[in-house]
Every structure is written in structure tokens, then in C-alpha cells.
Amino acid sequence: MNHDATPATAVTRPERRAFRSLHRLRVRWAEVDMQGIVFNGHYLMYFDTAVADYWRAMALPYTESMRTFGGDLYVRKATLDYLASARYDDVLDIGIRCARVGTTSLLLAGAVFRQDELLAAGELVYVFADPATQKTKPLPQPLREVLQAFEDGAPMLSVRTGNWDELGADARAIRTEVFVQEQHIPAELEWDEADGACVHAVAYNRIGAALATGRLLEHVPGVGRIGRMAVRQPLRGAGAGLLVLQALMQAARERGECEVLLHAQTSAASFYARCGFVARGPQFDEAGIPHVEMVRGL
């Protein structure tokens, strides 16, 4: 990533491999014009959608992260270079990367690919400003560091494991948001005495925000039980849940357990299946939500 305050005047034509963040979408009927191709204005919508995925890939929930940074980003300039046509039902991958960081602005480069074919390239110049006054401000150093680390291929999340005294405040905040507020699980069902005896795991982003959590307790000798797995909504699909799950399975291995089980919400069962868990027994109701027991050997 080149640190230069002056954006390039010509849109470059990048290759697919230049992008760490790629958002996949399928062209809808409403997005094609009378010529049967994607209307030119929709490419900006595609880029804007992919930018949201870019922030998710950096493990930065956009709204709260901007509050932490003390400002917000505003589009100053958008440039598009149309090379070939996307058509109805095409599967497209929209790449976004940070190409340049200036004093108060940053340049995001975008590209639209159909497989390896480059259909369009673009550049979006954002300025960092005070939302109240709309006056520009220097880009915060923590934001610069996250952008640089992401483009360098560094991990965006880290996981800490520990007891309730060490991690309980962050775990409680995530579980309250996900289970009590979002899923409407009664608070009296969410909190129990087991928290004090569990190994807890919490995933943090590079600016210290807690984004996902889970816990491990002994089910029976030699078998661990993973539970209270929760990922904050803005980061779902970004790998935070997988890192927490892996950390808890590693904690179970270190305790000498040979198997772990969990009660998966049926909507999340496919995630656990991809992680090697196998469903066991019939579906059942827990806290008003359908679940299935799943197990995996260690």
C-alpha cells in the first residue's frame, strides 16, 4: 500500500489476485437495462456493497469503529472504467483494496470480475471528516495501521482464553447483545453459575473491540461441552466464530478431553458441520429456539 496523498488520475486495471477482499453477488433482473446488460450506475452500487464487506474483512464494525476513530468517511470522488458487459444472472466478484492513504483521505481501488475476466475498474476517494462540522480531519493512526495490516495479509482478529473474571465483561456484553436483545432469550435463562467454572474465549479486532465469544465446560470426564457461541451481527461470516470455536477445541485438547459436543441452533448447524461436527439425535427446543446436538472427536 503506497502512502501518498495524491490519487492517481487514471484508473488502473488490476488482476483478481491483487484483492484480499472479494464480495460475490449475482446480477438481478432489475439491474439490467434495455440492452440486456447491467446498467452503468449499478456498478457504483456493487462497489458500495463490496466496501461494506471490506470493513467486515478487516473486523471493523463500521459505525462503531468510526465513533471510536472520532469521525467518518465521505466519498469525495468516484471513477469508473467500463471494459466489458455484465449480464443478467452473471456471478460477479467485486474486489476492494486500499491503494493509497493520504493525510485526510484514502483511495479504495475496486474491480468487477466474472471469473478472471475484468469487467470494470474503479476508484473511490474518501475523506475523513467530523460528522458535526463536515470539516476534514487527519486519518487516525489506528485506522492507518489496520488498513496497512490488512493489505499486508496480517490476521485481523486475535482470541484470548481465560476465566470469567478475566473475560466476563466482554463476553457478557456480546451475549447480551446477541442472545437477550437480538434473539429475545430471557436474561434469566442466559446467565448461570457455570460461567464461573468455564473456560471462556473472546475474539478481538486490532483496535481492541470484542466481537465474538464462547465457553467450554466439562460435560462428563473426557468430554467437553462448548456453548454460548455468539458473534456480533456486523462480523458474522468474517471468521470470528471459527476462531473462537478453534480456541475452545484447543483448550479441550489441552485438558485431555477426547470429544466435544454442543447444542447448535439449527440455523447454525451447517457452520458446525463444516468444522467437522456431526449431528446426533433428534431436533429439540431450547429457550424457544430449535437446536440439534452435534459432536466431534478431538
C-alpha positions in Angstrom: 0.0 0.0 0.0 1.6 3.2 -1.2 1.3 6.1 1.3 0.7 9.2 -0.9 -1.8 12.0 -0.6 -2.3 12.5 -4.3 -4.7 10.0 -6.0 -3.9 8.7 -9.4 -5.7 10.3 -12.4 -6.2 7.1 -14.4 -8.0 4.0 -13.2 -5.6 1.0 -13.1 -6.7 -2.4 -14.4 -5.8 -4.8 -11.6 -5.8 -8.6 -11.6 -8.0 -10.6 -9.3 -5.1 -11.7 -7.1 -4.5 -8.1 -6.1 -7.6 -8.2 -3.8 -7.7 -9.8 -0.4 -11.4 -8.9 -0.1 -13.8 -10.1 -2.8 -17.6 -9.8 -2.5 -19.7 -12.3 -4.5 -23.0 -11.4 -6.0 -25.4 -12.5 -8.8 -26.8 -9.9 -11.2 -30.5 -9.4 -10.7 -33.1 -8.8 -13.4 -33.8 -5.3 -12.0 -30.1 -4.4 -12.6 -30.1 -4.8 -16.4 -31.1 -2.2 -18.9 -33.0 -2.4 -22.3 -29.8 -3.7 -23.9 -29.8 -6.7 -21.5 -26.6 -5.6 -19.7 -26.0 -4.2 -16.3 -27.0 -0.5 -16.2 -23.8 1.5 -15.7 -24.9 3.2 -12.5 -25.3 -0.2 -10.7 -21.5 -0.7 -10.7 -21.2 2.0 -8.1 -23.8 0.1 -6.0 -21.7 -3.0 -6.4 -18.6 -1.2 -5.2 -20.5 0.3 -2.3 -21.8 -3.2 -1.3 -18.3 -4.6 -1.5 -16.9 -1.8 0.6 -19.1 -2.9 3.4 -17.6 -6.4 3.1 -14.1 -4.8 3.1 -14.7 -3.3 6.5 -16.1 -6.7 7.7 -13.0 -8.4 6.4 -10.9 -6.0 8.5 -13.1 -6.9 11.5 -14.2 -3.3 11.9 -17.9 -2.9 12.5 -18.2 0.3 10.5 -20.5 2.6 12.6 -19.0 1.9 16.0 -15.5 1.9 14.6 -15.9 5.4 13.1 -17.2 6.6 16.5 -14.0 5.2 18.1 -11.9 7.0 15.5 -13.8 10.2 16.1 -15.1 10.9 12.6 -16.5 9.4 9.5 -15.6 8.7 5.8 -17.3 10.6 3.0 -17.0 9.9 -0.7 -15.2 12.8 -2.5 -14.7 11.2 -5.9 -15.8 8.1 -7.8 -14.2 7.0 -11.1 -15.3 4.0 -13.3 -13.7 2.4 -16.3 -16.0 0.1 -18.2 -14.2 -2.7 -20.1 -16.8 -5.4 -20.8 -20.5 -6.0 -20.0 -22.0 -8.0 -17.1 -25.4 -9.6 -17.9 -28.4 -10.9 -16.1 -27.6 -13.9 -13.8 -23.8 -13.5 -14.1 -21.9 -14.3 -10.9 -19.6 -11.5 -10.1 -16.8 -11.0 -7.6 -16.2 -7.4 -6.6 -12.8 -6.7 -5.3 -11.9 -3.8 -3.0 -8.4 -2.8 -1.7 -6.8 0.2 -0.2 -4.4 1.6 -2.8 -3.3 4.8 -1.1 -3.5 6.7 2.2 -3.1 10.4 2.4 -3.2 12.9 5.3 -7.0 13.2 5.4 -8.1 10.8 2.6 -7.8 7.3 1.3 -8.2 5.8 -2.1 -10.0 2.5 -2.5 -9.5 0.6 -5.7 -12.3 -1.6 -7.0 -12.7 -4.2 -9.7 -15.6 -6.3 -11.1 -14.7 -9.8 -12.2 -16.6 -12.5 -14.0 -14.3 -15.4 -13.0 -10.9 -14.0 -14.1 -12.3 -11.5 -16.6 -12.1 -7.9 -15.6 -15.4 -6.2 -16.5 -14.9 -2.8 -14.8 -12.4 -1.0 -12.6 -13.0 1.9 -10.3 -11.5 4.2 -7.7 -13.3 5.7 -4.7 -11.7 8.6 -2.9 -12.9 9.1 0.7 -12.1 11.9 3.1 -12.2 11.6 6.9 -14.2 14.4 8.5 -16.0 15.5 11.6 -19.7 14.5 11.1 -20.9 17.5 13.0 -19.0 20.1 11.1 -18.1 18.2 7.8 -14.6 19.6 8.2 -11.8 17.2 7.2 -9.5 15.7 9.9 -6.3 13.7 9.7 -6.9 10.0 9.3 -6.3 8.4 12.8 -3.2 6.4 13.2 -5.0 3.2 14.4 -7.1 3.2 11.2 -4.0 3.6 9.1 -2.4 0.7 10.9 -5.4 -1.6 10.4 -5.5 -0.7 6.6 -1.8 -1.4 6.3 -2.0 -4.7 8.2 -4.9 -5.9 6.2 -3.3 -5.2 2.8 -0.1 -6.8 4.1 -2.0 -10.0 4.8 -1.9 -9.9 8.6 -4.6 -11.5 10.7 -7.4 -9.1 11.7 -8.6 -11.0 14.8 -7.0 -12.5 17.9 -8.6 -14.8 20.5 -8.0 -14.7 24.2 -9.0 -17.5 26.5 -9.4 -17.2 30.3 -11.8 -17.3 33.2 -14.9 -15.3 33.8 -13.0 -12.7 36.0 -10.7 -12.0 33.0 -13.1 -12.1 30.1 -16.6 -11.9 31.7 -17.3 -8.3 31.0 -16.6 -8.6 27.3 -18.4 -12.0 27.0 -21.4 -10.6 28.9 -21.7 -7.6 26.5 -21.6 -9.8 23.4 -24.1 -12.4 24.8 -26.5 -9.7 26.0 -26.5 -8.2 22.5 -26.9 -11.4 20.6 -29.0 -13.7 22.8 -31.0 -11.3 25.0 -31.5 -8.3 22.7 -31.4 -9.9 19.3 -32.8 -13.4 19.9 -35.1 -12.4 22.8 -33.8 -15.1 25.1 -34.9 -14.3 28.7 -32.0 -13.0 30.7 -32.7 -15.5 33.5 -32.0 -18.3 31.0 -28.8 -16.8 29.7 -26.9 -16.5 32.9 -26.0 -19.4 35.1 -23.4 -20.5 37.7 -21.5 -22.4 35.1 -19.8 -19.3 33.8 -17.7 -19.2 36.8 -16.2 -22.6 36.1 -15.9 -22.4 32.3 -13.0 -21.6 30.0 -14.1 -18.6 28.0 -12.9 -17.3 24.6 -13.3 -13.9 23.2 -12.2 -12.7 19.8 -10.9 -9.1 19.4 -10.2 -6.9 16.4 -7.0 -4.9 16.0 -8.4 -1.9 17.9 -9.5 -3.9 20.9 -13.2 -4.3 20.2 -14.7 -7.7 21.5 -16.7 -9.3 18.6 -17.3 -13.0 19.4 -17.3 -15.3 22.4 -18.0 -18.9 23.5 -17.3 -21.1 26.6 -16.1 -24.6 27.4 -17.2 -26.7 30.4 -16.8 -30.3 31.3 -19.8 -32.4 30.2 -18.6 -35.7 31.6 -15.0 -36.9 32.1 -13.2 -36.8 28.8 -15.9 -34.9 27.0 -16.1 -31.1 26.8 -19.2 -29.1 26.1 -19.0 -25.9 24.0 -21.7 -23.4 24.4 -22.8 -19.7 24.4 -21.2 -19.3 21.0 -22.1 -15.7 19.8 -20.8 -13.4 17.1 -21.9 -9.8 16.9 -24.1 -9.3 13.8 -21.7 -7.0 11.8 -19.0 -9.6 11.9 -20.9 -12.7 11.0 -19.3 -14.5 8.1 -15.9 -12.9 8.8 -14.3 -15.9 10.6 -14.7 -14.7 14.2 -16.9 -17.6 15.2 -14.5 -20.1 13.7 -11.5 -18.7 15.6 -13.4 -18.9 18.9 -14.5 -22.4 18.2 -10.9 -23.5 17.4 -9.6 -21.9 20.6 -12.2 -23.7 22.7 -11.4 -27.0 21.0 -7.7 -26.5 21.6 -8.5 -25.8 25.3 -10.4 -29.1 25.4 -7.4 -30.9 23.9 -5.1 -29.4 26.5 -7.3 -30.6 29.3 -7.1 -34.1 27.8 -10.6 -34.3 26.5 -11.2 -36.6 23.5 -14.5 -35.3 22.3 -16.6 -32.1 22.4 -20.3 -31.6 22.0 -22.5 -28.6 21.6 -26.2 -27.7 21.2 -26.3 -25.9 17.8 -29.1 -23.7 16.8 -30.4 -25.3 13.6 -29.7 -22.2 11.6 -26.0 -22.6 12.5 -25.8 -26.3 12.1 -24.2 -26.1 8.7 -21.4 -23.9 10.1 -20.5 -26.6 12.7 -20.8 -29.3 10.1 -18.1 -27.6 8.1 -16.0 -27.6 11.2 -16.3 -31.4 11.5 -19.2 -31.7 13.9 -21.8 -34.4 13.3 -25.5 -34.2 14.3 -26.6 -36.7 16.9 -30.2 -37.4 17.9 -33.4 -35.5 17.0 -34.0 -31.8 16.9 -35.2 -30.3 20.2 -36.3 -26.9 21.6 -34.1 -24.9 23.9 -35.1 -21.4 25.1 -37.7 -21.3 22.3 -35.2 -22.0 19.5 -34.8 -25.3 17.6 -31.5 -27.0 18.3 -29.6 -30.1 17.4 -26.9 -31.8 19.4 -23.6 -32.1 17.5 -20.3 -33.9 18.4 -16.8 -34.0 17.2 -13.8 -36.1 18.2 -10.5 -34.4 19.1 
